């Protein structure tokens, strides 16, 4: 029996939330319906998509690979619906995008692929830079839209923002780390561990403020602007990391496993969104890009 569109929706919801109960609540259905759909999907594919443990579900390597296929299928179906709703065109024009480095490979790539499939005649240029500089370019009219971290957006009077994704901070650990088996991980437990610090966007600032506010002086073992370097360093036991779930992947480039755990207490979140100049008449290409982003957010929320 071939898998169904609904099974893909349920699978993506469980993968994003890490528990059947969380996915069921988000989808407004029973937990048994989610569990049954996942089992049927695994039987159809012939692989285990999740590892079961008392705290919930951990996506397997095969599950992580299938997740990209599933999200693409859901996005393609959304694109097809848009085309028949008359919301797509074959127009031309130009689109100037901005993006911060943290979200370039995690949010913009999929959005841009969908946009180019829908409007192949539009010439797209993208600029990657810091959030402050992208705000400057937006206000100056040099960019149409930016996809960026908007948690600390500076010029909210001149700029309009719309949230695409909210990502909580979680703890990254190497396989077999003593904290991985703890029922509750307290923020004070982190202060005694070597920390791998990501130094892009406001990540370093937020992490440092959080630990200092709780009386912990961070023991930073390594600072890097590369998320892949963080994965490799954590996976090989060089330290732990406190990062938004947006950039979490369960495997390093070398194929080593990385665990991800919740931390007790109030932690900051990272808001990723679209930003454009307030009150400006957006070109059609920019309006179409915003529409694609909004439809993708709707698919993820189902």
C-alpha positions as CSV (number, residue, x, y, z in Angstrom):
1,X,0.0,0.0,0.0
2,X,1.4,3.4,-1.0
3,X,1.7,6.1,1.7
4,X,-0.8,8.8,1.8
5,X,-0.6,12.6,1.9
6,X,-2.1,12.6,5.4
7,X,0.6,10.2,6.7
8,X,3.2,12.6,5.4
9,X,1.5,15.5,7.3
10,X,1.4,13.4,10.5
11,X,5.1,12.3,10.1
12,X,6.3,15.9,9.6
13,X,4.3,17.1,12.7
14,X,5.9,14.3,14.9
15,X,9.4,15.0,13.5
16,X,9.0,18.7,14.3
17,X,7.6,18.3,17.8
18,X,9.4,15.2,18.9
19,X,6.3,13.6,20.6
20,X,3.1,11.9,19.4
21,X,1.1,13.9,21.9
22,X,2.6,17.2,20.7
23,X,1.8,16.4,17.1
24,X,-1.7,15.2,18.0
25,X,-2.4,18.4,19.9
26,X,-1.1,20.5,17.0
27,X,-3.2,18.6,14.4
28,X,-6.3,18.5,16.7
29,X,-6.6,14.7,16.3
30,X,-6.2,11.7,18.6
31,X,-2.8,10.3,19.5
32,X,-3.8,6.9,18.3
33,X,-4.5,8.3,14.8
34,X,-0.9,9.7,14.7
35,X,0.6,6.5,16.1
36,X,-1.2,4.3,13.5
37,X,-0.3,6.6,10.6
38,X,3.4,6.5,11.6
39,X,3.4,2.7,11.9
40,X,1.7,2.3,8.5
41,X,4.2,4.7,6.9
42,X,7.2,2.8,8.4
43,X,5.7,-0.5,7.2
44,X,5.2,0.9,3.7
45,X,8.8,2.3,3.5
46,X,10.4,-0.7,5.3
47,X,12.5,1.5,7.6
48,X,12.2,2.8,11.1
49,X,11.6,6.6,11.0
50,X,11.8,7.1,14.8
51,X,13.5,5.6,17.8
52,X,11.1,5.3,20.7
53,X,12.2,6.3,24.2
54,X,10.4,7.4,27.4
55,X,10.8,11.1,26.6
56,X,9.2,10.8,23.2
57,X,10.6,10.0,19.7
58,X,14.0,10.6,18.2
59,X,14.1,10.7,14.4
60,X,16.5,8.2,12.9
61,X,19.0,8.8,10.1
62,X,16.6,7.3,7.6
63,X,13.8,9.3,9.1
64,X,15.8,12.5,8.7
65,X,16.5,11.7,5.0
66,X,12.8,11.0,4.4
67,X,11.8,14.2,6.2
68,X,13.3,16.3,3.3
69,X,11.3,14.3,0.8
70,X,8.1,14.6,2.8
71,X,8.3,18.4,3.3
72,X,9.1,18.8,-0.4
73,X,6.0,16.8,-1.4
74,X,3.8,18.8,0.9
75,X,5.2,22.1,-0.5
76,X,4.8,20.9,-4.1
77,X,1.1,20.0,-3.4
78,X,0.7,23.5,-2.0
79,X,2.2,25.0,-5.1
80,X,-0.1,23.0,-7.3
81,X,-3.1,24.3,-5.4
82,X,-1.9,27.9,-5.8
83,X,-1.5,27.4,-9.5
84,X,-5.1,26.4,-9.9
85,X,-6.3,29.1,-7.6
86,X,-4.9,31.7,-10.1
87,X,-2.3,33.0,-7.7
88,X,0.6,32.2,-9.9
89,X,1.7,34.0,-13.0
90,X,4.4,33.6,-15.7
91,X,5.6,37.1,-15.2
92,X,9.1,38.4,-15.3
93,X,10.9,41.1,-13.3
94,X,13.5,41.3,-10.6
95,X,13.5,40.3,-7.0
96,X,16.3,41.5,-4.6
97,X,16.4,39.3,-1.5
98,X,18.4,39.6,1.7
99,X,19.3,36.8,4.2
100,X,21.2,36.4,7.4
101,X,23.7,33.6,7.6
102,X,21.9,31.6,10.2
103,X,18.8,31.1,8.1
104,X,20.4,31.0,4.6
105,X,20.6,27.2,4.4
106,X,17.7,26.4,6.7
107,X,14.8,28.6,5.5
108,X,15.7,30.5,2.3
109,X,16.9,27.6,0.2
110,X,13.5,25.8,0.2
111,X,11.6,29.1,-0.3
112,X,13.8,30.1,-3.2
113,X,13.5,26.7,-4.9
114,X,9.7,26.9,-4.7
115,X,9.6,30.5,-5.9
116,X,11.8,29.7,-8.9
117,X,9.7,26.8,-9.9
118,X,6.6,29.0,-9.8
119,X,8.1,32.1,-11.4
120,X,11.1,31.0,-13.5
121,X,11.1,34.2,-15.5
122,X,12.0,36.4,-12.5
123,X,15.6,37.4,-12.1
124,X,16.5,36.8,-8.4
125,X,19.5,38.2,-6.6
126,X,20.3,37.4,-2.9
127,X,22.6,39.2,-0.5
128,X,23.8,37.5,2.7
129,X,24.9,39.9,5.5
130,X,24.2,40.8,9.1
131,X,20.8,41.8,10.3
132,X,21.7,45.4,10.9
133,X,23.1,45.8,7.4
134,X,20.1,44.1,5.8
135,X,17.8,46.5,7.6
136,X,19.9,49.4,6.2
137,X,19.5,48.0,2.7
138,X,15.7,47.5,3.1
139,X,15.2,51.1,4.4
140,X,17.3,52.4,1.5
141,X,15.2,50.5,-1.0
142,X,18.1,48.3,-2.2
143,X,16.4,45.1,-1.1
144,X,12.7,44.1,-1.7
145,X,12.4,41.5,1.1
146,X,14.8,39.9,3.6
147,X,14.5,36.5,5.3
148,X,16.2,36.9,8.6
149,X,16.1,36.5,12.4
150,X,13.6,39.2,13.6
151,X,13.8,38.6,17.3
152,X,15.9,41.7,17.7
153,X,14.7,43.7,14.8
154,X,16.0,47.3,15.3
155,X,14.0,49.6,13.1
156,X,10.4,48.5,13.6
157,X,9.0,51.9,12.7
158,X,10.4,51.8,9.2
159,X,10.1,48.0,8.6
160,X,7.3,45.5,8.6
161,X,7.9,41.9,9.7
162,X,6.0,38.7,9.5
163,X,7.0,35.6,11.5
164,X,7.6,32.4,9.5
165,X,9.0,30.2,12.2
166,X,9.6,30.3,16.0
167,X,12.5,28.1,17.2
168,X,13.3,27.4,20.9
169,X,16.8,26.9,22.2
170,X,17.8,23.3,23.0
171,X,20.9,21.6,24.3
172,X,23.1,19.7,21.8
173,X,25.1,16.8,23.3
174,X,27.4,14.0,22.0
175,X,26.1,10.5,22.1
176,X,26.5,8.9,25.5
177,X,27.0,12.3,27.4
178,X,26.0,12.0,31.1
179,X,23.4,14.7,30.7
180,X,21.6,12.9,27.9
181,X,20.1,10.4,30.3
182,X,18.9,13.0,32.8
183,X,15.2,13.4,33.4
184,X,15.6,17.1,33.9
185,X,18.5,19.2,32.6
186,X,18.9,22.5,34.5
187,X,20.6,25.5,33.1
188,X,23.1,25.4,35.9
189,X,24.2,22.0,34.7
190,X,25.4,23.6,31.5
191,X,27.8,26.0,33.3
192,X,30.0,23.2,34.3
193,X,30.4,22.0,30.7
194,X,32.7,23.2,27.9
195,X,30.6,25.2,25.5
196,X,30.8,25.4,21.7
197,X,29.6,28.9,20.8
198,X,28.1,29.8,17.5
199,X,28.9,33.5,16.7
200,X,26.3,34.4,14.0
201,X,23.3,36.7,14.3
202,X,22.4,37.2,18.0
203,X,23.1,33.6,19.0
204,X,26.3,34.4,20.9
205,X,24.8,37.4,22.6
206,X,21.6,35.5,23.7
207,X,23.5,32.5,25.0
208,X,26.0,34.7,27.0
209,X,23.2,36.8,28.5
210,X,21.2,33.8,29.5
211,X,24.1,32.1,31.3
212,X,25.2,35.3,33.0
213,X,21.7,36.2,34.1
214,X,21.5,32.8,35.8
215,X,24.8,33.3,37.6
216,X,26.8,31.1,35.2
217,X,30.1,32.3,33.6
218,X,30.2,30.5,30.3
219,X,33.1,28.2,29.9
220,X,33.6,28.7,26.1
221,X,35.8,26.0,24.6
222,X,35.4,27.1,21.0
223,X,33.9,30.0,19.0
224,X,32.9,29.5,15.4
225,X,30.6,31.0,12.7
226,X,30.0,27.5,11.2
227,X,27.0,25.4,12.2
228,X,28.7,22.4,10.7
229,X,31.8,23.0,12.8
230,X,29.5,23.1,15.9
231,X,28.0,19.8,14.9
232,X,31.3,18.1,14.4
233,X,32.8,19.5,17.7
234,X,29.8,18.5,19.7
235,X,29.5,15.0,18.1
236,X,33.2,14.3,18.9
237,X,32.9,15.3,22.5
238,X,34.7,18.7,22.4
239,X,31.8,20.4,24.2
240,X,28.0,21.0,24.3
241,X,26.0,23.7,22.5
242,X,22.9,25.7,23.2
243,X,21.3,26.5,19.9
244,X,17.9,27.1,18.3
245,X,16.1,23.9,17.2
246,X,15.9,25.4,13.7
247,X,19.5,24.4,12.9
248,X,19.5,21.0,14.7
249,X,20.3,17.9,12.7
250,X,20.9,14.6,14.4
251,X,24.1,13.8,12.4
252,X,27.4,15.6,11.8
253,X,29.1,15.5,8.4
254,X,31.3,12.7,9.6
255,X,28.2,10.6,10.4
256,X,28.4,11.0,14.2
257,X,25.2,11.2,16.2
258,X,24.1,14.4,18.1
259,X,21.5,14.3,20.8
260,X,19.1,17.2,21.5
261,X,17.4,17.8,24.8
262,X,15.1,20.3,26.4
263,X,16.3,22.5,29.3
264,X,14.1,23.4,32.2
265,X,13.4,27.1,32.8
266,X,12.5,30.0,30.5
267,X,14.8,30.1,27.5
268,X,14.7,32.6,24.6
269,X,13.4,31.8,21.2
270,X,14.6,32.7,17.7
271,X,12.0,34.2,15.4
272,X,12.6,33.9,11.7
273,X,10.6,36.0,9.4
274,X,10.2,38.1,6.3
275,X,11.0,41.8,6.5
276,X,10.2,44.6,4.0
277,X,10.0,48.4,4.1
278,X,6.8,49.7,5.7
279,X,4.5,51.7,3.5
280,X,6.4,51.0,0.3
281,X,4.7,49.7,-2.8
282,X,6.2,46.3,-3.2
283,X,6.9,45.0,-6.7
284,X,4.8,42.1,-7.9
285,X,7.8,39.7,-7.7
286,X,8.2,40.6,-4.0
287,X,4.5,40.1,-3.3
288,X,4.6,36.7,-4.9
289,X,7.6,35.7,-2.8
290,X,5.8,36.7,0.3
291,X,2.8,34.7,-0.8
292,X,5.0,31.6,-1.3
293,X,6.5,32.0,2.2
294,X,3.1,32.4,3.7
295,X,1.8,29.2,2.0
296,X,4.8,27.2,3.2
297,X,4.2,28.4,6.8
298,X,0.6,27.2,6.4
299,X,1.7,23.8,5.2
300,X,4.1,23.4,8.2
301,X,1.3,24.4,10.6
302,X,-1.2,21.7,9.4
